[in-house]
Amino acid sequence: MPNSSRAEFDWAHWFARWETMQSAYAAQRSRRFELMLRWPDFPRDAELRILDLGCGPGSLAFQAVKTYPRARILAVEIGRAHV
């Protein structure tokens, strides 16, 4: 069985596949994210603080950083609980 340490896992590749899959399921997904982030109409260089609760792999947080490069973003995901 191959060693499956986190250091060897290609997270960037996994995330790219996730984004492609999600975009296929949700029509105009990237446009929805854009509207969510642009609707408050903050200046692009605003020093915002953004909280992304239930962020999953961070899709919206990554889009927020592209939209507001000076923002401080806290993305929180609880993960799966095992009983």
ROLOVEX-174331 format. One record per residue: chain; x negated, y negated, z negated of N, C-alpha, C, O, CB in turn; residue number from 0; residue in one letter. Coordinates in pm, 1 decimal, decimal comma. Glycine has a CB too. Layout:
N
NODE gunu      n_u      n_v      n_w     ca_u     ca_v     ca_w      c_u      c_v      c_w      o_u      o_v      o_w     cb_u     cb_v     cb_w zakol lumse
NODE    A        X        Y        Z        X        Y        Z        X        Y        Z        X        Y        Z        X        Y        Z   NUM     A
...
! end
This chain:
83
NODE gunu      n_u      n_v      n_w     ca_u     ca_v     ca_w      c_u      c_v      c_w      o_u      o_v      o_w     cb_u     cb_v     cb_w zakol lumse
NODE    A    -85,4    118,6      0,0      0,0      0,0      0,0    -89,2   -123,9      0,0   -182,8   -132,7    -79,4     96,7     -0,4   -123,3     0     M
NODE    A    -60,6   -220,6     89,4   -145,2   -339,9     96,4   -129,0   -428,2    -27,3    -24,3   -429,6    -92,1   -112,3   -420,3    222,2     1     P
NODE    A   -235,4   -501,4    -57,7   -233,4   -595,5   -168,9   -141,2   -711,1   -131,8   -160,9   -773,2    -27,3   -377,4   -646,8   -203,0     2     N
NODE    A    -42,0   -741,4   -213,4     55,3   -845,6   -179,7     42,1   -966,5   -272,1    142,2  -1017,0   -323,0    197,6   -789,7   -187,3     3     S
NODE    A    -79,8  -1012,8   -293,9    -98,8  -1129,0   -381,1    -48,9  -1254,9   -311,3    -44,5  -1261,1   -188,4   -247,9  -1144,6   -420,6     4     S
NODE    A    -11,7  -1354,2   -389,4     40,0  -1479,8   -334,5    -61,7  -1549,0   -244,1    -23,6  -1614,0   -146,8     80,3  -1573,5   -447,6     5     R
NODE    A   -188,7  -1535,7   -274,8   -292,3  -1602,7   -196,4   -295,2  -1551,6    -52,9   -337,3  -1624,1     37,2   -429,0  -1583,0   -261,5     6     A
NODE    A   -251,7  -1429,2    -30,2   -256,3  -1370,7    102,7   -128,0  -1391,8    181,7   -126,2  -1366,7    302,2   -285,0  -1224,7     92,3     7     E
NODE    A    -23,1  -1436,0    119,1    105,1  -1454,1    186,5    103,6  -1585,4    263,8     59,1  -1687,5    211,5    222,2  -1451,7     84,8     8     F
NODE    A    150,8  -1583,6    385,5    153,0  -1703,0    471,2    283,7  -1779,2    449,7    380,7  -1760,3    523,2    136,5  -1664,0    621,5     9     D
NODE    A    284,9  -1865,1    348,7    406,7  -1939,3    314,0    449,3  -2034,6    424,4    569,0  -2051,9    447,0    385,8  -2017,0    185,5    10     W
NODE    A    355,2  -2096,5    493,4    390,4  -2189,5    601,0    465,2  -2116,5    712,3    563,1  -2167,9    766,4    264,0  -2257,8    657,5    11     A
NODE    A    418,9  -1997,8    745,7    486,3  -1918,1    849,2    625,8  -1876,5    802,3    722,6  -1885,5    877,8    402,2  -1792,8    885,0    12     H
NODE    A    635,2  -1830,7    677,0    764,7  -1791,7    622,1    862,2  -1909,2    624,6    977,7  -1893,9    664,3    748,5  -1739,0    478,6    13     W
NODE    A    815,0  -2026,7    581,8    901,4  -2144,6    577,1    947,5  -2183,5    717,1   1063,9  -2219,1    735,0    828,3  -2262,4    510,8    14     F
NODE    A    859,9  -2177,7    816,4    897,2  -2209,5    954,7   1005,8  -2113,5   1003,5   1100,7  -2155,3   1070,0    773,3  -2202,5   1047,7    15     A
NODE    A    992,0  -1986,1    970,9   1094,5  -1888,0   1009,3   1226,7  -1917,9    938,8   1333,3  -1907,7    999,5   1047,6  -1744,3    975,8    16     R
NODE    A   1219,7  -1954,6    811,4   1339,9  -1989,0    734,4   1412,0  -2106,6    799,8   1533,5  -2101,9    819,1   1303,3  -2023,0    587,5    17     W
NODE    A   1338,9  -2210,3    833,2   1398,3  -2328,3    895,0   1464,9  -2293,9   1028,5   1574,4  -2342,1   1057,3   1291,8  -2436,1    915,7    18     E
NODE    A   1400,3  -2212,3   1108,5   1456,6  -2171,1   1237,1   1586,1  -2093,1   1216,1   1685,4  -2116,1   1285,1   1354,9  -2085,9   1316,1    19     T
NODE    A   1584,0  -2000,5   1120,1   1702,6  -1920,3   1092,0   1817,0  -2007,0   1041,2   1930,4  -1993,1   1087,2   1670,1  -1811,4    990,1    20     M
NODE    A   1788,7  -2095,8    947,2   1892,9  -2180,8    891,3   1950,6  -2276,1    995,4   2070,5  -2304,1    994,5   1838,3  -2259,5    774,0    21     Q
NODE    A   1866,8  -2325,3   1083,8   1913,8  -2415,7   1189,6   2008,7  -2343,3   1284,9   2099,4  -2404,7   1341,1   1794,3  -2473,7   1267,9    22     S
NODE    A   1988,3  -2215,2   1302,8   2077,2  -2136,5   1388,2   2212,9  -2115,7   1320,9   2315,2  -2110,8   1389,1   2013,1  -2000,5   1421,7    23     A
NODE    A   2215,0  -2103,3   1187,5   2339,2  -2080,8   1114,3   2420,5  -2209,2   1095,0   2543,3  -2206,5   1103,3   2308,4  -2019,2    979,6    24     Y
NODE    A   2354,2  -2318,6   1069,9   2423,4  -2444,7   1038,8   2402,5  -2543,3   1153,2   2293,0  -2596,1   1172,5   2371,9  -2505,3    904,1    25     A
NODE    A   2508,3  -2566,6   1227,6   2499,6  -2658,0   1341,4   2454,8  -2796,4   1295,4   2505,4  -2849,0   1196,2   2635,3  -2667,3   1414,1    26     A
NODE    A   2362,3  -2853,3   1365,7   2309,9  -2988,2   1340,2   2257,0  -3004,5   1197,5   2274,6  -3109,9   1136,3   2418,4  -3091,7   1366,3    27     Q
NODE    A   2193,6  -2902,1   1145,9   2141,3  -2903,5   1008,4   2044,2  -3018,8    985,4   2055,8  -3090,8    886,2   2071,9  -2771,0    977,1    28     R
NODE    A   1948,9  -3036,8   1076,2   1851,2  -3144,3   1057,7   1919,2  -3281,0   1062,1   1877,9  -3373,2    991,8   1741,4  -3136,3   1165,2    29     S
NODE    A   2023,1  -3294,2   1144,3   2097,7  -3421,0   1150,1   2170,6  -3446,0   1017,7   2179,1  -3560,0    972,0   2199,4  -3419,4   1267,9    30     R
NODE    A   2222,0  -3341,4    957,4   2288,8  -3355,5    826,9   2191,9  -3404,5    720,8   2224,7  -3493,1    641,9   2350,5  -3222,0    783,1    31     R
NODE    A   2071,5  -3346,0    719,1   1969,8  -3391,4    624,3   1936,3  -3538,1    649,3   1925,7  -3617,1    555,5   1842,5  -3304,5    635,0    32     F
NODE    A   1919,9  -3573,5    774,8   1887,4  -3712,2    809,9   1995,5  -3807,0    759,6   1964,3  -3911,3    702,2   1870,5  -3727,1    962,3    33     E
NODE    A   2120,7  -3772,4    780,1   2231,1  -3857,3    734,1   2235,0  -3867,1    582,4   2260,2  -3974,8    528,4   2364,1  -3803,7    785,6    34     L
NODE    A   2210,3  -3755,6    511,8   2207,5  -3757,3    365,3   2103,6  -3856,1    313,5   2127,2  -3928,7    216,9   2178,3  -3616,9    310,6    35     M
NODE    A   1988,8  -3857,3    379,3   1878,2  -3940,3    331,6   1886,5  -4084,7    379,1   1836,4  -4174,5    311,4   1747,9  -3881,0    376,1    36     L
NODE    A   1947,9  -4108,3    492,3   1957,3  -4243,9    547,2   2081,8  -4320,1    503,0   2084,9  -4442,9    510,5   1954,5  -4237,5    696,5    37     R
NODE    A   2184,6  -4248,6    456,9   2309,9  -4313,8    420,8   2292,8  -4424,2    315,7   2356,5  -4528,7    328,9   2407,0  -4210,8    370,1    38     W
NODE    A   2209,9  -4406,0    211,9   2192,4  -4516,2    115,9   2122,4  -4637,7    176,3   2125,1  -4745,7    117,2   2113,7  -4467,8     -4,0    39     P
NODE    A   2059,3  -4621,9    293,3   1995,1  -4731,4    366,6   1882,5  -4799,0    288,2   1872,6  -4921,7    285,8   2098,3  -4834,4    404,1    40     D
NODE    A   1799,2  -4719,1    225,1   1680,7  -4772,0    158,7   1573,1  -4799,6    263,1   1568,7  -4732,2    366,0   1628,7  -4673,3     50,4    41     F
NODE    A   1486,4  -4897,4    238,5   1374,8  -4919,4    330,9   1283,7  -4796,1    333,6   1267,3  -4728,1    232,4   1293,8  -5045,8    290,1    42     P
NODE    A   1225,5  -4768,5    449,1   1140,1  -4650,4    466,1   1023,4  -4650,6    367,0    980,8  -4543,8    323,1   1086,5  -4644,0    609,8    43     R
NODE    A    971,7  -4766,3    331,4    856,5  -4773,3    241,7    896,3  -4787,4     94,0    812,2  -4818,6      9,7    768,3  -4889,7    281,7    44     D
NODE    A   1024,4  -4764,3     63,1   1071,6  -4775,4    -75,3   1002,6  -4672,1   -164,0    977,8  -4559,2   -121,9   1224,6  -4757,5    -82,1    45     A
NODE    A    972,4  -4711,9   -286,1    911,7  -4621,1   -383,7   1023,8  -4556,3   -465,1   1045,1  -4589,7   -581,6    810,5  -4697,0   -477,4    46     E
NODE    A   1093,4  -4464,7   -402,5   1208,7  -4399,5   -463,8   1167,2  -4284,0   -552,5   1055,9  -4232,2   -542,7   1304,2  -4350,4   -357,2    47     L
NODE    A   1258,0  -4245,4   -638,1   1246,3  -4121,3   -714,7   1366,0  -4036,6   -674,2   1480,9  -4077,1   -692,0   1242,0  -4147,4   -872,4    48     R
NODE    A   1338,5  -3919,8   -620,1   1443,5  -3832,8   -568,4   1439,9  -3701,0   -644,3   1333,9  -3641,0   -661,6   1426,9  -3809,2   -415,6    49     I
NODE    A   1556,7  -3656,7   -689,4   1570,4  -3528,8   -758,1   1651,5  -3436,2   -668,7   1765,2  -3467,4   -633,5   1638,0  -3545,8   -898,6    50     L
NODE    A   1594,0  -3323,6   -632,3   1659,8  -3223,5   -548,1   1683,8  -3100,0   -633,4   1593,5  -3018,7   -653,2   1573,8  -3189,0   -420,8    51     D
NODE    A   1806,9  -3086,2   -684,0   1841,8  -2971,5   -768,1   1894,5  -2857,9   -681,4   1971,7  -2881,0   -588,3   1946,7  -3011,1   -874,7    52     L
NODE    A   1853,2  -2736,2   -711,9   1893,5  -2621,1   -631,9   1829,7  -2628,4   -494,7   1895,3  -2605,8   -393,0   2046,4  -2613,7   -619,5    53     G
NODE    A   1701,1  -2660,3   -492,7   1630,7  -2693,3   -368,2   1600,1  -2575,3   -277,5   1561,2  -2594,7   -162,3   1504,1  -2760,7   -400,7    54     C
NODE    A   1617,0  -2452,7   -327,4   1579,2  -2338,3   -243,1   1431,5  -2348,8   -208,1   1349,5  -2376,5   -295,6   1666,2  -2332,4   -113,3    55     G
NODE    A   1396,1  -2327,3    -81,6   1254,8  -2336,2    -44,1   1206,2  -2479,5    -25,4   1088,7  -2500,5      4,9   1231,2  -2259,1     82,5    56     P
NODE    A   1293,9  -2578,6    -42,7   1250,7  -2718,1    -35,4   1277,2  -2788,3     96,1   1213,0  -2889,1    125,7   1108,0  -2725,1    -63,1    57     G
NODE    A   1369,1  -2738,4    175,1   1396,4  -2796,4    306,7   1432,8  -2944,6    299,2   1376,5  -3026,2    372,2   1508,5  -2720,0    374,2    58     S
NODE    A   1526,0  -2979,4    211,8   1566,5  -3119,0    199,7   1454,6  -3203,7    139,9   1435,9  -3318,0    181,7   1692,8  -3130,5    114,1    59     L
NODE    A   1381,0  -3151,6     44,7   1269,1  -3224,6    -15,6   1162,1  -3256,4     88,6   1108,4  -3367,2     90,6   1207,7  -3143,4   -131,1    60     A
NODE    A   1131,0  -3160,3    174,9   1032,6  -3185,5    280,8   1082,2  -3293,7    376,9   1004,3  -3377,9    421,4   1002,6  -3055,6    358,5    61     F
NODE    A   1211,2  -3291,3    408,4   1267,9  -3394,8    495,8   1264,3  -3530,8    425,1   1239,4  -3633,1    488,9   1414,0  -3358,5    536,6    62     Q
NODE    A   1289,0  -3532,0    294,7   1286,0  -3656,9    218,3   1147,8  -3720,2    221,8   1135,2  -3842,0    233,6   1328,3  -3631,9     73,5    63     A
NODE    A   1044,9  -3638,4    211,7    906,4  -3689,2    214,6    874,5  -3749,6    352,0    801,4  -3848,2    361,1    805,4  -3575,0    181,4    64     V
NODE    A    928,9  -3691,0    457,2    909,0  -3746,7    591,7    983,7  -3878,7    607,8    935,2  -3970,6    673,7    955,5  -3646,5    699,1    65     K
NODE    A   1102,2  -3887,5    547,2   1185,0  -4008,0    560,0   1133,2  -4121,5    471,9   1130,2  -4237,2    513,6   1330,4  -3976,5    523,6    66     T
NODE    A   1092,5  -4087,3    350,2   1042,8  -4185,7    253,2    905,5  -4141,9    202,7    896,0  -4082,5     95,4   1142,4  -4202,3    134,0    67     Y
NODE    A    799,7  -4169,9    277,7    666,2  -4119,0    242,7    612,4  -4166,7    107,7    522,6  -4103,1     52,5    569,5  -4158,3    348,9    68     P
NODE    A    664,3  -4276,1     53,3    615,9  -4326,6    -75,0    702,2  -4278,7   -192,6    676,4  -4314,7   -307,5    612,1  -4478,9    -72,4    69     R
NODE    A    803,0  -4198,6   -163,9    893,1  -4149,8   -269,4    824,4  -4043,7   -355,1    735,9  -3971,4   -309,3   1022,3  -4092,1   -207,9    70     A
NODE    A    867,3  -4037,1   -478,7    825,1  -3928,8   -568,9    943,2  -3833,7   -575,8   1054,0  -3872,9   -612,6    782,9  -3982,5   -714,3    71     R
NODE    A    918,6  -3708,4   -540,1   1027,2  -3612,3   -528,5   1004,8  -3497,1   -625,1    896,9  -3438,0   -629,7   1039,0  -3560,3   -384,2    72     I
NODE    A   1107,8  -3466,2   -701,8   1105,4  -3351,2   -790,4   1208,2  -3252,5   -735,7   1327,7  -3282,0   -733,8   1136,1  -3391,6   -940,7    73     L
NODE    A   1162,4  -3136,2   -691,5   1250,2  -3031,8   -637,7   1252,9  -2915,9   -736,9   1148,3  -2862,7   -774,2   1201,9  -2983,6   -496,0    74     A
NODE    A   1372,1  -2877,6   -778,8   1387,3  -2776,7   -882,6   1475,2  -2662,1   -831,1   1584,0  -2684,1   -777,8   1448,0  -2839,0  -1010,8    75     V
NODE    A   1425,6  -2541,2   -848,3   1503,1  -2421,0   -813,3   1489,2  -2323,1   -929,4   1378,4  -2297,2   -976,3   1453,4  -2356,2   -676,9    76     E
NODE    A   1600,0  -2269,6   -974,8   1595,6  -2179,2  -1088,5   1547,7  -2040,1  -1049,9   1491,4  -1969,3  -1133,5   1731,5  -2170,4  -1152,4    77     I
NODE    A   1568,2  -2000,3   -928,2   1529,1  -1865,5   -887,6   1634,0  -1764,5   -924,6   1744,3  -1800,6   -965,7   1397,3  -1827,3   -950,0    78     G
NODE    A   1601,0  -1639,9   -910,6   1695,2  -1532,7   -939,3   1670,0  -1478,0  -1079,5   1556,7  -1448,1  -1117,3   1683,9  -1420,3   -834,1    79     R
NODE    A   1777,4  -1465,9  -1154,4   1765,5  -1408,2  -1288,4   1779,6  -1257,1  -1278,5   1867,7  -1207,0  -1208,5   1872,5  -1467,5  -1385,2    80     A
NODE    A   1694,3  -1185,6  -1347,3   1701,1  -1039,5  -1349,9   1748,1   -994,9  -1487,3   1693,4  -1037,4  -1589,1   1563,2   -975,9  -1315,4    81     H
NODE    A   1846,0   -912,3  -1490,2   1901,2   -864,4  -1617,4   1862,7   -719,9  -1638,3   1899,2   -660,3  -1739,7   2054,6   -880,1  -1621,0    82     V
! end
